[in-house]
């Protein structure tokens, strides 16, 4: 797969930083690059509250809004950009020509080293110019602090047959297998995983209705079939609040895992049938209710 022209995607103007006196360093971090910026992110962030954070913790990578982020290839690129940061590239070696003409290599190294010869104004301007080319230096510094040999890297995707071809999904899976990344897919979309928390899908829906869930058409209210069924039961927008997670999704996880057994849970069948392999991610997270 070819990389997109605009490859700098790690960017967040709002992310949780724990107070240094309260921060717990887990033995293992699980870094997730997810397709949706709201539902998936808030689900996994809330899940952190129920993990043994001395042992394991989830970090959901934040990305720039827009620019066609629903393409699964971009989800992989976001993860790989973080891995570059993790390996030492706080500021990428390859930068736009106009940027390198304005800032020399020596200046960039002095900035990274925190050289006191740079004025506050120079540092502020440099940071702002980095943002203009898609590099959020503060977020990168925050992420670079997490580095353990046992860490795990994965992507979370929707099957979304209306937008993603089977060939594209297979390419993403092949890439993940090649690089050792986890690849977690829900067919047709992440909301189906949420629905498995909320009801016994297999017994509650007729074969015709299950086909409608699989097709997942959008209705006049801009809901898809699956998101509409979730909304009927959970009554929340795309963002999952901590209260909704505590009341609905956390206690529903064992049932969701059990319900998922009635549907496809492995590749390549998962590309063509209702289902999810997210229970395998819960195993990796050593999740216990």
C-alpha positions as CSV (number, residue, x, y, z in Angstrom):
1,X,0.0,0.0,0.0
2,X,1.3,3.5,-0.9
3,X,1.4,6.1,1.8
4,X,-0.8,9.2,1.5
5,X,0.9,12.5,0.6
6,X,-0.1,14.1,3.9
7,X,1.5,11.6,6.3
8,X,1.6,13.6,9.5
9,X,-1.6,12.6,11.3
10,X,-0.8,12.4,15.0
11,X,-2.5,15.6,16.3
12,X,-4.6,16.4,19.3
13,X,-5.5,19.7,20.9
14,X,-7.2,18.0,23.7
15,X,-6.0,14.8,25.4
16,X,-5.8,13.6,29.0
17,X,-2.5,14.2,30.8
18,X,-2.4,12.8,34.3
19,X,-0.8,14.7,37.0
20,X,2.8,13.5,37.5
21,X,2.1,12.7,41.2
22,X,-0.9,10.5,40.2
23,X,0.6,8.8,37.1
24,X,1.0,5.0,37.2
25,X,3.4,3.4,34.8
26,X,1.8,0.2,33.6
27,X,3.9,-2.8,32.7
28,X,2.3,-2.8,29.2
29,X,0.6,-0.3,27.0
30,X,-1.8,-1.2,24.2
31,X,-1.7,1.4,21.5
32,X,-4.9,1.5,19.3
33,X,-5.3,3.3,16.0
34,X,-9.1,3.4,15.5
35,X,-11.2,4.5,12.5
36,X,-13.8,6.6,14.4
37,X,-12.8,9.6,16.4
38,X,-15.7,9.5,18.9
39,X,-17.4,6.2,19.5
40,X,-14.4,3.8,19.3
41,X,-12.1,6.3,21.1
42,X,-14.5,7.0,24.0
43,X,-15.4,3.3,24.4
44,X,-11.7,2.3,24.8
45,X,-10.8,5.3,26.9
46,X,-13.6,4.4,29.3
47,X,-12.5,0.8,29.4
48,X,-9.2,2.0,30.9
49,X,-11.1,2.8,34.1
50,X,-11.8,-1.0,34.6
51,X,-8.4,-2.4,33.8
52,X,-5.6,-3.0,36.3
53,X,-3.6,0.1,35.2
54,X,-0.5,-1.1,37.0
55,X,-0.4,-4.0,34.6
56,X,-1.9,-2.7,31.3
57,X,-3.4,0.5,29.9
58,X,-4.9,1.6,26.6
59,X,-3.7,4.6,24.6
60,X,-6.0,5.5,21.7
61,X,-4.0,7.5,19.2
62,X,-5.5,10.9,18.3
63,X,-5.5,12.1,14.7
64,X,-6.2,15.2,12.7
65,X,-9.9,15.6,11.9
66,X,-11.0,15.5,8.3
67,X,-8.9,14.6,5.3
68,X,-10.7,11.4,4.6
69,X,-9.7,9.6,7.7
70,X,-12.2,6.8,7.3
71,X,-9.8,5.1,4.8
72,X,-8.3,2.1,6.7
73,X,-4.9,2.8,5.2
74,X,-4.8,6.0,7.1
75,X,-5.5,4.1,10.3
76,X,-2.4,2.0,9.7
77,X,-0.4,5.1,8.8
78,X,-1.4,6.8,12.1
79,X,-0.1,3.8,14.0
80,X,3.2,3.7,12.0
81,X,3.7,7.4,12.6
82,X,3.5,6.8,16.3
83,X,6.0,3.9,16.0
84,X,8.4,6.3,14.2
85,X,7.9,8.8,17.1
86,X,8.5,5.9,19.6
87,X,11.8,5.0,17.9
88,X,13.1,8.5,18.3
89,X,11.7,10.6,15.5
90,X,10.1,13.3,17.6
91,X,10.3,15.5,14.5
92,X,10.4,13.5,11.2
93,X,13.5,13.5,9.2
94,X,11.5,14.3,6.0
95,X,10.0,17.7,6.2
96,X,8.5,20.1,3.6
97,X,11.2,22.1,1.7
98,X,9.7,25.4,2.8
99,X,10.0,24.4,6.4
100,X,13.6,23.2,6.2
101,X,14.6,26.4,4.4
102,X,13.2,28.4,7.3
103,X,14.7,26.2,10.1
104,X,18.1,24.6,9.9
105,X,18.9,21.2,11.2
106,X,20.9,22.9,14.0
107,X,17.9,24.9,15.0
108,X,15.7,21.8,15.1
109,X,18.2,19.9,17.2
110,X,18.5,22.9,19.6
111,X,14.7,23.0,20.0
112,X,14.5,19.2,20.7
113,X,17.4,19.5,23.2
114,X,15.7,22.4,25.0
115,X,18.6,24.7,24.3
116,X,18.3,27.8,26.4
117,X,19.8,30.0,23.6
118,X,16.4,29.8,21.8
119,X,14.1,32.5,23.0
120,X,10.5,31.8,24.1
121,X,9.3,33.6,21.0
122,X,11.4,31.4,18.7
123,X,10.2,28.2,20.4
124,X,6.6,29.3,20.2
125,X,6.9,30.2,16.5
126,X,8.6,26.9,15.7
127,X,5.9,24.9,17.5
128,X,3.2,26.9,15.6
129,X,4.9,26.3,12.3
130,X,5.1,22.5,13.1
131,X,1.3,22.5,13.7
132,X,0.8,24.1,10.2
133,X,2.5,21.2,8.5
134,X,0.6,18.6,10.7
135,X,3.1,17.9,13.5
136,X,1.7,18.3,17.1
137,X,5.0,18.4,19.0
138,X,3.3,18.4,22.5
139,X,1.3,15.3,21.7
140,X,4.3,13.6,20.2
141,X,6.3,14.3,23.4
142,X,3.4,12.9,25.5
143,X,3.3,9.7,23.4
144,X,7.1,9.3,23.4
145,X,7.1,8.9,27.1
146,X,5.5,5.5,26.8
147,X,8.0,2.9,25.7
148,X,8.1,-0.7,27.0
149,X,9.3,-3.9,25.2
150,X,6.0,-5.6,26.0
151,X,3.8,-3.0,24.3
152,X,1.2,-4.0,21.8
153,X,0.1,-2.2,18.6
154,X,-3.3,-2.7,16.8
155,X,-5.8,-1.1,14.5
156,X,-9.6,-1.2,14.9
157,X,-11.6,-1.0,11.7
158,X,-15.2,-1.2,10.4
159,X,-15.8,-3.6,7.5
160,X,-18.0,-0.9,5.9
161,X,-18.7,-2.7,2.6
162,X,-20.2,0.5,1.2
163,X,-16.8,2.3,1.4
164,X,-14.1,-0.4,1.8
165,X,-13.5,-3.0,-0.8
166,X,-12.7,-6.6,0.3
167,X,-9.3,-6.2,-1.5
168,X,-8.5,-3.1,0.6
169,X,-9.4,-4.9,3.8
170,X,-7.3,-7.9,2.9
171,X,-4.3,-5.6,2.2
172,X,-4.7,-4.0,5.6
173,X,-4.8,-7.4,7.2
174,X,-1.8,-8.6,5.3
175,X,0.1,-5.4,6.3
176,X,-0.8,-6.0,10.0
177,X,0.3,-9.6,9.8
178,X,3.5,-8.6,8.2
179,X,4.4,-5.9,10.8
180,X,3.0,-7.8,13.8
181,X,0.1,-5.4,14.5
182,X,-3.2,-6.6,15.8
183,X,-6.1,-6.2,13.3
184,X,-9.6,-6.0,14.8
185,X,-12.6,-5.7,12.5
186,X,-16.4,-5.5,13.1
187,X,-18.8,-6.3,10.3
188,X,-20.5,-4.0,9.4
189,X,-19.3,-1.4,11.9
190,X,-18.1,-0.9,15.5
191,X,-21.7,-0.2,16.6
192,X,-22.5,-3.9,16.0
193,X,-20.0,-4.7,18.8
194,X,-22.0,-2.2,21.0
195,X,-25.3,-3.8,20.1
196,X,-23.9,-7.2,21.3
197,X,-23.6,-5.6,24.8
198,X,-27.3,-4.4,24.7
199,X,-29.2,-7.5,23.5
200,X,-29.1,-11.1,22.3
201,X,-28.8,-10.1,18.7
202,X,-29.1,-13.7,17.3
203,X,-32.4,-14.5,19.0
204,X,-33.9,-11.0,19.0
205,X,-33.6,-10.4,15.3
206,X,-35.2,-12.5,12.5
207,X,-33.0,-13.7,9.6
208,X,-34.4,-10.9,7.5
209,X,-33.6,-8.3,10.2
210,X,-30.1,-9.8,10.5
211,X,-29.6,-9.2,6.8
212,X,-30.7,-5.6,7.3
213,X,-28.0,-5.2,10.1
214,X,-25.4,-6.7,7.7
215,X,-26.5,-4.3,4.9
216,X,-26.5,-1.4,7.4
217,X,-28.3,1.1,5.1
218,X,-28.6,4.7,6.2
219,X,-32.1,6.0,6.9
220,X,-33.6,9.5,6.5
221,X,-32.3,10.5,10.0
222,X,-28.8,9.7,8.9
223,X,-28.7,6.7,11.3
224,X,-27.5,3.4,9.8
225,X,-29.6,0.4,10.7
226,X,-27.1,-0.8,13.3
227,X,-26.6,2.7,14.9
228,X,-30.4,3.1,15.0
229,X,-30.7,-0.1,17.0
230,X,-28.0,1.0,19.4
231,X,-29.6,4.4,19.9
232,X,-33.0,2.8,20.7
233,X,-31.4,0.9,23.6
234,X,-28.6,3.1,24.8
235,X,-29.9,6.6,24.0
236,X,-26.6,8.3,23.4
237,X,-24.8,10.1,20.5
238,X,-21.5,9.0,19.0
239,X,-19.6,9.9,22.1
240,X,-20.0,7.4,25.0
241,X,-19.9,9.1,28.3
242,X,-18.3,7.5,31.4
243,X,-21.7,7.2,32.9
244,X,-23.2,5.4,29.9
245,X,-20.2,3.1,29.8
246,X,-20.5,2.3,33.5
247,X,-24.2,1.6,33.3
248,X,-24.5,-0.1,29.9
249,X,-21.3,-1.3,28.3
250,X,-19.0,-2.3,31.2
251,X,-21.5,-4.8,32.7
252,X,-22.5,-5.9,29.2
253,X,-19.0,-7.0,28.1
254,X,-19.3,-10.7,29.2
255,X,-22.6,-10.9,27.3
256,X,-21.1,-9.2,24.3
257,X,-18.3,-11.7,24.2
258,X,-20.8,-14.6,24.5
259,X,-23.2,-13.1,21.9
260,X,-20.2,-12.6,19.5
261,X,-19.8,-16.4,19.4
262,X,-23.0,-16.7,17.3
263,X,-21.4,-14.7,14.5
264,X,-18.2,-14.7,12.5
265,X,-15.0,-14.0,14.5
266,X,-12.1,-14.8,12.3
267,X,-10.6,-14.0,8.9
268,X,-11.5,-14.3,6.0
269,X,-15.1,-15.2,7.0
270,X,-15.4,-11.9,8.9
271,X,-15.1,-9.9,5.7
272,X,-18.3,-11.4,4.4
273,X,-20.5,-12.0,7.4
274,X,-21.9,-10.3,10.5
275,X,-19.4,-10.5,13.3
276,X,-16.4,-9.2,15.2
277,X,-13.1,-10.4,16.5
278,X,-12.9,-7.8,19.3
279,X,-13.2,-10.4,22.0
280,X,-9.7,-11.4,21.1
281,X,-8.6,-7.8,22.0
282,X,-10.3,-8.2,25.4
283,X,-8.2,-11.3,25.9
284,X,-5.0,-9.3,25.1
285,X,-6.2,-6.7,27.6
286,X,-6.6,-9.4,30.2
287,X,-10.0,-8.0,30.9
288,X,-11.9,-9.5,33.8
289,X,-15.3,-8.3,35.1
